[in-house]
Amino acid sequence: MTAADVTSVSEIDELRSQKTFIEKSADMFRKQPLGAVGFFVVLAMIIMAIFANYLAPYDPTLNDFAAMLIAPGADYWLGTDQFGRDIMSRLIYGARTALFVGFAASFVGATCGLVLGVMSAYFGGTFDLIFQRIMDVFMSFPLIIMALAIVSIFGPSTQNVIIAITIPFIPRCARVVRSNALAIREIPYVDAARALGFGHARIILRHMAPNVMAPFLIMLTSFVGQAILTEASLSYLGLGVQEPTPAWGLMLQGGAEEYIESEPWIAIFPGVAISLAVFGFNLFGDSVRDVLDPRLRTQ
Amino acid sequence: MSAAADTTTAPGAAGESDFLQVNNLRMYFPVTEGILIQRKVAEVKAVDGISFTMHKGETLGLVGESGCGKTTTGRCILQLEKITSGEILYDGQNVAKLNKSALSEYRQKVQVIFQDPFSSLNPRMKIGEILAEPMRVHGIIPDARKRDERVMELLNICGLSTRFADRYPHEMSGGQRQRVGIARALSVNPEFIVCDEAVSALDVSIQAQVINLLEDLRDEFGLTYLFISHDLSVVRHICHRVAVMYLGNMVELATCDELFDNPIHPYTRALLDAVPIPDPTVESAREHKIVTGEIPSPMNPPPGCVFHPRCELAVDSCKQAVPEFREVKPNHWVACTEV
């Protein structure tokens, strides 16, 4: 029977996958130039965060009262703040804080949202109804208000900032994932899994969740930028990361209040860093969406 | 609506031990309205009181037009739907009342092959994983290496090369995927398989191969099939007995040759008459009895005999009385008063 013949389709696929990773990346960047810009910003941030110890010229927490409020120049490329701390070093270490909070909050938030969204779609009925109304309650608060409320309950610290940003992300991801999972539930392979007697957890995690990866990845990448911005906002308000940890929002706050007229560089550089990071992640996220969307439509 | 329901003995082949017994099965899907508080505004009567039995090793064809409830009947037997009323007895056990472990056993005995080979396999899993997973979950073959051997064996049984174990479903053709679907159903060593339009989505040449495969498997493993199809020629080829459904009701049930040679119910006659004859001169010369009108909505089926608005034999009494599903000849059951 058909055992002997080889599917030509699979052979073509094999040929296609022989393109090297670099060639494929180049193809993608040509199609998504803005995405490539975003990608390099993200990459630069990740390198800064990982190699902060080697890249930073000074200790970011060292107060040097001999070198207070120095304008950008040869010794201090981006100047120093009111405690004599090197702004460039603090920016580089700040990338570590921003990425840690950004990735942790968006990954945990999106993953919880993925599982809850698929669960909601799979069980349906009353469970779905009640669960969605609870999600509606959470969604009715703007992200920053919700995060502020949670931080004021738990108290400000890096860990609590992550929790505060994670919780409002869950319903946002669950909502999007659920609508995709509702369509997946009607596909026969889910019925086949039920007919084979698989447990609910297996069907949700092994059969449904991997098939809603596209919306999950889109939500994940768009969350990172939002999380960085929210962390900076919370830190600016004094409810986020606490001194002396280098964080962009904190630096902005320290510089903006007193020194914006006389020593503007203290506030300008962290501001630029925040904008650039959020811009980069959003561009990258948008192009991830554009690449994944056609598959969403055909599925 | 309950005239046919009162018969205690479900129609089936007399004298055989009843392997599967479906008694007065009803499956109504609620139509709801409202966002917060959902009210039931109507019901879709997908299956409205059907009864039949099957014995071991038999293939029963279930035919009828789209929306007549044949797939729903299959899904009820598979326990994929919660039935509204009636009972399904498998080996004498009511399948709706099985506890968790008994249901898990039942799921191993009763399997399904779906219509669409493109959507019935999880696109994120390799063929080998798809076939090994049921054996691992049910602990049929706990040893990983022996399980892999069994996967290869299943692929061979279904006429696929063992190379496919490392492939993803999208790398295969429709016919090959359907064979994987069959192999997956066989992985738990079932006794009974619901073939839900199992060959309808395939090309004619592939169809013939898959049908032959199904026949070979039936003979080799002593399988029992509920063969749901709208393709009458395929049903005639593979089935021992055939049941005709119309709008959630069973209108005729007979052995295969009897049904095709001597159809009694006016709907069955019209259905068989609609099959074109592959000779253009004969086809153009023959007179078709075309059923007039549209199939009524299953949300609001006509009272009395559901076929009466379109039936040429209908008399006034058909509008009120539900015709009893009676045995007009040995092993030939019809739900019609006028024949």
Interface residues (C-beta under 8 A of the other chain):
Chain A: M1 T2 A3 A4 T7 V9 S10 D13 L129 R133 I187 P188 Y189 D191 A192 A193 R194 A195 L196 G197 F198 G199 R202 R206 H207 P210 N211
Chain B: L36 Q38 R75 L78 Q79 L80 L103 S104 R107 Q108 V110 Q111 V112 F114 Q115 D116 S119 S120 L121 N122 P123 R124 M125 E133 P134 V137 H138 N156 G159 L160 S161 R167 E171 M172 S173 G175 Q176 R179 G181 R184 V188 Q209 L213
